[in-house]
Amino acid sequence: MIQNAHATVASKTENQARKHFITIIQKLTLYGNHFFDIKSTSDKRLPNGGILCINYQGVKIMDPTTRVRTDGGEKFFLTRDL
């Protein structure tokens, strides 16, 4: 698999290879997200905390173990304790 992938970019210039790489990773579900650990929460759906994902589409909360979205598209409120 790696050898096949290498063969597709071996003849490209550095810039062409970078463009090819970016074209591939842009298709990934989590591309462009910024991730933040949720250390504690009162939400019973996240007993072990979670991962806050922010991108151009909005905010998502993911389970830290499975990396699956846990907010179910529901509204939620973010607060920060000082």
DRENDO-1510 file (C-alpha; in Angstrom, 1 decimal, always signed):
<recs>
REC; n; res; u; v; w
REC; 1; MET; +0.0; +0.0; +0.0 .
REC; 2; ILE; +2.7; +2.4; +0.9 .
REC; 3; GLN; +4.8; +1.5; -2.1 .
REC; 4; ASN; +1.8; +2.1; -4.4 .
REC; 5; ALA; +1.2; +5.5; -2.8 .
REC; 6; HIS; +4.9; +6.4; -3.1 .
REC; 7; ALA; +4.9; +5.4; -6.8 .
REC; 8; THR; +2.1; +7.9; -7.5 .
REC; 9; VAL; +4.1; +10.8; -6.1 .
REC; 10; ALA; +7.7; +9.7; -6.9 .
REC; 11; SER; +7.8; +11.6; -10.2 .
REC; 12; LYS; +6.2; +14.8; -8.8 .
REC; 13; THR; +8.0; +18.0; -7.8 .
REC; 14; GLU; +7.9; +18.9; -4.1 .
REC; 15; ASN; +5.1; +21.4; -4.6 .
REC; 16; GLN; +3.1; +19.0; -6.7 .
REC; 17; ALA; +3.5; +16.3; -4.0 .
REC; 18; ARG; +2.4; +18.8; -1.3 .
REC; 19; LYS; -0.7; +19.8; -3.4 .
REC; 20; HIS; -1.5; +16.1; -3.9 .
REC; 21; PHE; -1.2; +15.4; -0.1 .
REC; 22; ILE; -3.5; +18.4; +0.8 .
REC; 23; THR; -6.0; +17.2; -1.8 .
REC; 24; ILE; -6.1; +13.8; -0.1 .
REC; 25; ILE; -6.3; +15.0; +3.5 .
REC; 26; GLN; -9.0; +17.6; +2.8 .
REC; 27; LYS; -11.3; +14.6; +2.2 .
REC; 28; LEU; -10.9; +13.3; +5.7 .
REC; 29; THR; -13.8; +13.8; +8.1 .
REC; 30; LEU; -11.7; +15.7; +10.8 .
REC; 31; TYR; -9.7; +17.8; +8.4 .
REC; 32; GLY; -9.6; +21.5; +9.5 .
REC; 33; ASN; -10.7; +20.8; +13.0 .
REC; 34; HIS; -9.1; +22.4; +16.1 .
REC; 35; PHE; -9.2; +20.0; +19.1 .
REC; 36; PHE; -9.5; +20.9; +22.8 .
REC; 37; ASP; -9.7; +18.5; +25.7 .
REC; 38; ILE; -12.8; +18.7; +27.9 .
REC; 39; LYS; -11.4; +17.9; +31.3 .
REC; 40; SER; -14.6; +18.0; +33.3 .
REC; 41; THR; -18.3; +18.4; +32.6 .
REC; 42; SER; -21.7; +18.1; +34.3 .
REC; 43; ASP; -23.1; +16.4; +31.2 .
REC; 44; LYS; -23.9; +12.8; +32.0 .
REC; 45; ARG; -23.3; +11.8; +28.4 .
REC; 46; LEU; -19.6; +12.6; +28.9 .
REC; 47; PRO; -18.6; +11.0; +32.2 .
REC; 48; ASN; -14.9; +10.9; +31.1 .
REC; 49; GLY; -14.8; +14.4; +29.6 .
REC; 50; GLY; -14.6; +14.7; +25.8 .
REC; 51; ILE; -13.0; +16.5; +22.9 .
REC; 52; LEU; -14.3; +19.8; +21.7 .
REC; 53; CYS; -13.9; +20.1; +17.9 .
REC; 54; ILE; -14.2; +23.5; +16.2 .
REC; 55; ASN; -14.2; +24.2; +12.5 .
REC; 56; TYR; -15.8; +26.4; +9.9 .
REC; 57; GLN; -19.1; +24.4; +10.2 .
REC; 58; GLY; -19.4; +24.9; +14.0 .
REC; 59; VAL; -18.7; +23.1; +17.2 .
REC; 60; LYS; -18.9; +19.3; +17.8 .
REC; 61; ILE; -18.2; +17.2; +20.9 .
REC; 62; MET; -16.6; +13.9; +20.5 .
REC; 63; ASP; -16.1; +10.9; +22.8 .
REC; 64; PRO; -12.3; +10.8; +23.8 .
REC; 65; THR; -12.1; +7.1; +23.4 .
REC; 66; THR; -14.1; +6.3; +20.3 .
REC; 67; ARG; -13.7; +9.7; +18.5 .
REC; 68; VAL; -17.4; +9.5; +17.6 .
REC; 69; ARG; -19.6; +12.6; +17.8 .
REC; 70; THR; -21.5; +12.5; +21.1 .
REC; 71; ASP; -23.6; +15.6; +21.0 .
REC; 72; GLY; -26.1; +14.1; +18.6 .
REC; 73; GLY; -26.5; +17.5; +16.9 .
REC; 74; GLU; -28.3; +18.8; +20.0 .
REC; 75; LYS; -27.9; +22.2; +21.4 .
REC; 76; PHE; -25.4; +22.5; +24.2 .
REC; 77; PHE; -24.0; +25.3; +26.3 .
REC; 78; LEU; -20.3; +26.0; +26.9 .
REC; 79; THR; -19.1; +27.7; +30.0 .
REC; 80; ARG; -15.7; +28.4; +31.4 .
REC; 81; ASP; -15.0; +28.4; +35.1 .
REC; 82; LEU; -12.4; +30.8; +36.2 .
</recs>
